Amino acid sequence: MRCALCDDKECYQGKDCTDIKERVLAEGKTEVWEIMRTAAKLESRHYMKLTRLEELITFCKDMGYETLGIAFCIGLENEVRMLHEILEKDFEVYSICCKVCGIDKEDLNLEKIKNDRYEAMCNPIGQAMMLNEKDTDLNIICGLCLGHDTLFSKYSEAPVTTFIVKDRVLAHNPAGAIYSKYYRRKFGMEK
């Protein structure tokens, strides 16, 4: 499949270019379809009306979620503090910093940013374990490094969504690389 390069997108009108439709429908466990129904309702009723934060709150309320987890990068502690305070008005919230456990990068022979100092590794597995122990209904990623977000999602027992994607260069707006002529040129997309 190379859907990104398709000019027609006839799937939007019902065309099936695959052989997986029945397998997808067979995944219809209660939680899966409940999430799908809630997401469709959110899109249908609030299309282009709510921010991502408002969508997150509405989705969680509609799903009946009570306990939320936030796995965050220490570099976004101010943003996450605000998010935590906003969410705890309606939910029980647990937030786990990426440096949880304070494991030395040298213990695992991991490359360091600065070799002349102690440097704790990011610990997405530990973040997931801590939130799993709290039996969260939904976990929210806020600025985890690329790769760490992958491991967190793999180890999280609760469904995972992303609120902030880390991009240190573009103020956590990775789509900026696509919108910017400079970056399009850099990637050979524009002359």
Secondary structure, 3 states (H helix, E strand, C coil): CCHHHCCCCHHHHCCCCCCCHHHHHHCCCHHHHHHHHHHHHHHHHHCCCCCHHHHHHHHHHHHCCCEEEEEECHHHHHHHHHHHHHHCCCCEEEEEECCCCCCEHHHHCCCCCCCCCCCECCCHHHHHHHHHHCCCCEEEEECCCCCHHHHHHHHCCCCEEEEECCCCCCCCCCCHHHHCHHHHHHCCCCC
